[in-house]
Amino acid sequence: MLFPFDLILTAAPPDTREAAALTRRVAHLAYRVGPGLSLLRGSIGASMRGGLMALSDEDCDGQPGDTEALCHEVLRECSARNFEGVVADFEQTCAPQLEPFVERLAPALRQRRLSLYVTPLYAGLAEDATVIIPTALVSGSLRERLAQAREHFGPRLALELERIARDITLPDAQGQGLRLDRDQLHALAEGRQVFFSRELCSHYFTYKDRKTQQTHFVLFDDAQSLLKKMSLASGMGIREGFLLYPDAKGIWETLNA
């Protein structure tokens, strides 16, 4: 890699050991905020140490709970696992139950010299936290998005890198399109001319459905387009990013060359 960038693999429990064999910086997708602000743990192996705790809100039921107790459980797990910090991967609408938790967790981690990463929804609640910015665009400009994020959130940013593969029917009111797996993508791309969008930092091609006569816009990433996103971000002072382990298969060595 010809530019400074630290790539973190996010991995669910079944993939933890394979991900850890590639890098010491693994964000463990094994933790969830459960009902009543309880901490739910997945199995990542008793010997697994280091990396980051990735904490999801997908099982949060919106019921009140003990914020202090949840914070204590998270800190205890960080200590037991020698985690270097927490990724508060909260993607639902900013929840009243989680807001005071993030506000309490941020200074507690800072006092222990541990890192905190948050989604943009929670950025205003955590001083000195690193804000994770999605890079999977289907319209607009990635450079502009990152510039706006720096202006709004400050310099502490990290990328959420997604190996995007989407088939968008034009015009598409939703704009996100249909997700494709790798086999579907390769079948559609075969024999077609592929272009690169400098604005989106992704590859694309078009085709017309013979049955419906509708035009399709297929947007996708590979190792080279992800490298371009990382290089762009690095040039803007953003030096970290998260990539799901399944998306790293077959391209990890290229991304870290």
C-alpha positions as semicolon CSV with decimal commas, in nm:
position;residue;x (nm);y (nm);z (nm)
1;M;0,000;0,000;0,000
2;L;0,152;0,331;-0,109
3;F;-0,044;0,546;0,137
4;P;-0,107;0,528;0,513
5;F;-0,429;0,342;0,589
6;D;-0,527;0,099;0,864
7;L;-0,786;-0,153;0,750
8;I;-0,995;-0,324;1,020
9;L;-1,178;-0,649;0,945
10;T;-1,523;-0,687;1,098
11;A;-1,607;-1,051;1,153
12;A;-1,896;-1,251;1,297
13;P;-1,809;-1,541;1,534
14;P;-1,792;-1,810;1,261
15;D;-1,530;-1,603;1,076
16;T;-1,330;-1,473;1,371
17;R;-1,035;-1,711;1,353
18;E;-0,996;-1,676;0,976
19;A;-1,008;-1,296;1,004
20;A;-0,761;-1,297;1,294
21;A;-0,519;-1,497;1,080
22;L;-0,512;-1,203;0,837
23;T;-0,483;-0,912;1,082
24;R;-0,464;-0,838;1,452
25;R;-0,722;-0,561;1,406
26;V;-1,052;-0,748;1,404
27;A;-1,380;-0,591;1,511
28;H;-1,572;-0,875;1,669
29;L;-1,938;-0,877;1,560
30;A;-2,034;-1,085;1,860
31;Y;-2,200;-0,833;2,092
32;R;-2,549;-0,687;2,097
33;V;-2,750;-0,459;2,321
34;G;-3,036;-0,682;2,425
35;P;-3,371;-0,625;2,595
36;G;-3,360;-0,384;2,886
37;L;-3,006;-0,271;2,795
38;S;-2,855;-0,611;2,866
39;L;-2,531;-0,717;2,698
40;L;-2,567;-1,024;2,475
41;R;-2,249;-1,211;2,384
42;G;-2,177;-1,443;2,097
43;S;-1,907;-1,708;2,110
44;I;-1,569;-1,596;1,975
45;G;-1,351;-1,849;2,156
46;A;-1,203;-1,829;2,502
47;S;-0,851;-1,763;2,374
48;M;-0,940;-1,474;2,143
49;R;-0,779;-1,148;2,255
50;G;-0,726;-0,804;2,107
51;G;-0,906;-0,612;1,838
52;L;-1,231;-0,424;1,894
53;M;-1,570;-0,499;2,042
54;A;-1,839;-0,435;1,779
55;L;-2,167;-0,366;1,957
56;S;-2,494;-0,383;1,760
57;D;-2,835;-0,240;1,851
58;E;-3,037;-0,487;1,642
59;D;-3,182;-0,657;1,952
60;C;-3,244;-0,341;2,151
61;D;-3,615;-0,343;2,238
62;G;-3,646;0,022;2,336
63;Q;-3,727;-0,064;2,695
64;P;-3,555;0,128;2,975
65;G;-3,263;-0,035;3,151
66;D;-2,960;0,025;3,368
67;T;-2,722;0,239;3,163
68;E;-2,448;0,220;3,422
69;A;-2,469;-0,159;3,440
70;L;-2,441;-0,193;3,061
71;C;-2,143;0,041;3,057
72;H;-1,978;-0,165;3,331
73;E;-2,036;-0,489;3,139
74;V;-1,883;-0,344;2,823
75;L;-1,576;-0,219;3,010
76;R;-1,534;-0,552;3,186
77;E;-1,548;-0,736;2,852
78;C;-1,292;-0,498;2,704
79;S;-1,061;-0,568;2,996
80;A;-1,111;-0,946;2,981
81;R;-1,053;-0,962;2,607
82;N;-0,785;-0,692;2,593
83;F;-0,991;-0,502;2,338
84;E;-0,850;-0,170;2,220
85;G;-1,192;-0,010;2,200
86;V;-1,560;-0,032;2,110
87;V;-1,747;0,011;1,783
88;A;-2,097;0,134;1,874
89;D;-2,254;0,014;1,551
90;F;-2,595;0,163;1,624
91;E;-2,789;0,194;1,299
92;Q;-3,147;0,238;1,416
93;T;-3,297;0,580;1,472
94;C;-3,120;0,746;1,763
95;A;-3,275;0,572;2,063
96;P;-3,344;0,749;2,395
97;Q;-3,226;0,436;2,579
98;L;-2,890;0,430;2,399
99;E;-2,812;0,801;2,406
100;P;-2,721;0,813;2,779
101;F;-2,526;0,488;2,737
102;V;-2,306;0,641;2,465
103;E;-2,266;0,959;2,670
104;R;-2,150;0,756;2,971
105;L;-1,936;0,510;2,775
106;A;-1,733;0,775;2,588
107;P;-1,553;0,929;2,888
108;A;-1,514;0,589;3,054
109;L;-1,329;0,455;2,749
110;R;-1,126;0,773;2,715
111;Q;-1,015;0,745;3,078
112;R;-0,886;0,394;3,002
113;R;-0,723;0,511;2,676
114;L;-0,957;0,295;2,469
115;S;-1,106;0,401;2,137
116;L;-1,471;0,459;2,056
117;Y;-1,620;0,448;1,706
118;V;-1,978;0,565;1,644
119;T;-2,220;0,602;1,357
120;P;-2,311;0,958;1,250
121;L;-2,639;0,944;1,445
122;Y;-2,449;0,931;1,773
123;A;-2,153;1,153;1,688
124;G;-2,278;1,448;1,892
125;L;-2,295;1,239;2,210
126;A;-1,936;1,119;2,224
127;E;-1,648;1,362;2,251
128;D;-1,334;1,246;2,069
129;A;-1,510;0,945;1,916
130;T;-1,424;0,846;1,559
131;V;-1,726;0,872;1,328
132;I;-1,774;0,595;1,070
133;I;-1,878;0,725;0,727
134;P;-2,036;0,489;0,468
135;T;-1,871;0,491;0,125
136;A;-2,123;0,284;-0,074
137;L;-2,274;0,561;-0,289
138;V;-2,509;0,515;-0,583
139;S;-2,521;0,887;-0,659
140;G;-2,329;1,204;-0,575
141;S;-1,960;1,235;-0,502
142;L;-1,755;1,042;-0,246
143;R;-1,505;1,327;-0,219
144;E;-1,786;1,570;-0,139
145;R;-1,938;1,332;0,114
146;L;-1,608;1,297;0,297
147;A;-1,545;1,672;0,283
148;Q;-1,890;1,739;0,429
149;A;-1,830;1,479;0,700
150;R;-1,501;1,646;0,799
151;E;-1,672;1,983;0,814
152;H;-1,960;1,849;1,023
153;F;-1,790;1,595;1,250
154;G;-1,427;1,706;1,253
155;P;-1,115;1,516;1,148
156;R;-1,176;1,194;1,346
157;L;-1,333;0,983;1,071
158;A;-1,315;0,623;0,952
159;L;-1,458;0,462;0,641
160;E;-1,725;0,195;0,625
161;L;-1,605;0,013;0,316
162;E;-1,857;-0,206;0,138
163;R;-1,778;-0,423;-0,162
164;I;-2,089;-0,297;-0,331
165;A;-2,265;-0,492;-0,609
166;R;-2,608;-0,353;-0,701
167;D;-2,834;-0,367;-1,003
168;I;-3,033;-0,045;-1,031
169;T;-3,328;-0,021;-1,269
170;L;-3,350;0,323;-1,426
171;P;-3,529;0,524;-1,315
172;D;-3,537;0,380;-0,961
173;A;-3,730;0,582;-0,703
174;Q;-3,539;0,423;-0,416
175;G;-3,202;0,451;-0,585
176;Q;-3,040;0,158;-0,402
177;G;-3,122;-0,122;-0,642
178;L;-3,102;-0,499;-0,605
179;R;-2,804;-0,650;-0,427
180;L;-2,609;-0,901;-0,633
181;D;-2,389;-1,185;-0,519
182;R;-2,054;-1,239;-0,690
183;D;-2,183;-1,506;-0,929
184;Q;-2,474;-1,286;-1,040
185;L;-2,239;-0,992;-1,090
186;H;-1,993;-1,191;-1,298
187;A;-2,273;-1,334;-1,514
188;L;-2,414;-0,989;-1,587
189;A;-2,071;-0,833;-1,653
190;E;-1,956;-1,100;-1,897
191;G;-1,892;-0,949;-2,238
192;R;-1,989;-0,595;-2,131
193;Q;-1,770;-0,286;-2,128
194;V;-1,697;-0,175;-1,771
195;F;-1,631;0,186;-1,675
196;F;-1,502;0,359;-1,364
197;S;-1,687;0,646;-1,195
198;R;-1,444;0,895;-1,043
199;E;-1,732;1,055;-0,852
200;L;-1,853;0,731;-0,690
201;C;-1,511;0,560;-0,687
202;S;-1,678;0,242;-0,816
203;H;-1,700;0,045;-1,138
204;Y;-2,018;0,030;-1,342
205;F;-2,177;-0,097;-1,662
206;T;-2,522;-0,080;-1,816
207;Y;-2,749;-0,326;-1,994
208;K;-3,105;-0,341;-2,125
209;D;-3,349;-0,607;-2,009
210;R;-3,483;-0,770;-2,324
211;K;-3,819;-0,853;-2,166
212;T;-3,898;-0,519;-2,003
213;Q;-3,681;-0,299;-2,227
214;Q;-3,568;-0,118;-1,912
215;T;-3,212;0,004;-1,874
216;H;-3,011;-0,126;-1,578
217;F;-2,715;0,043;-1,411
218;V;-2,488;-0,205;-1,232
219;L;-2,248;-0,058;-0,977
220;F;-1,977;-0,266;-0,813
221;D;-1,647;-0,258;-0,626
222;D;-1,337;-0,470;-0,647
223;A;-0,994;-0,444;-0,489
224;Q;-0,886;-0,161;-0,716
225;S;-1,191;0,058;-0,654
226;L;-1,168;0,002;-0,279
227;L;-0,801;0,102;-0,295
228;K;-0,902;0,422;-0,474
229;K;-1,154;0,499;-0,198
230;M;-0,889;0,436;0,067
231;S;-0,636;0,651;-0,120
232;L;-0,886;0,935;-0,157
233;A;-0,966;0,922;0,214
234;S;-0,600;0,903;0,312
235;G;-0,530;1,217;0,112
236;M;-0,801;1,391;0,317
237;G;-0,650;1,279;0,648
238;I;-0,875;0,975;0,702
239;R;-0,650;0,680;0,782
240;E;-0,884;0,403;0,908
241;G;-1,161;0,191;0,761
242;F;-1,378;-0,112;0,831
243;L;-1,435;-0,397;0,586
244;L;-1,656;-0,702;0,642
245;Y;-1,461;-1,027;0,638
246;P;-1,669;-1,187;0,360
247;D;-1,597;-0,883;0,139
248;A;-1,224;-0,926;0,202
249;K;-1,208;-1,279;0,063
250;G;-0,985;-1,298;-0,240
251;I;-0,873;-0,934;-0,226
252;W;-0,716;-0,887;0,120
253;E;-0,360;-0,931;-0,003
254;T;-0,416;-0,676;-0,280
255;L;-0,562;-0,424;-0,037
256;N;-0,260;-0,458;0,190
257;A;0,015;-0,490;-0,071
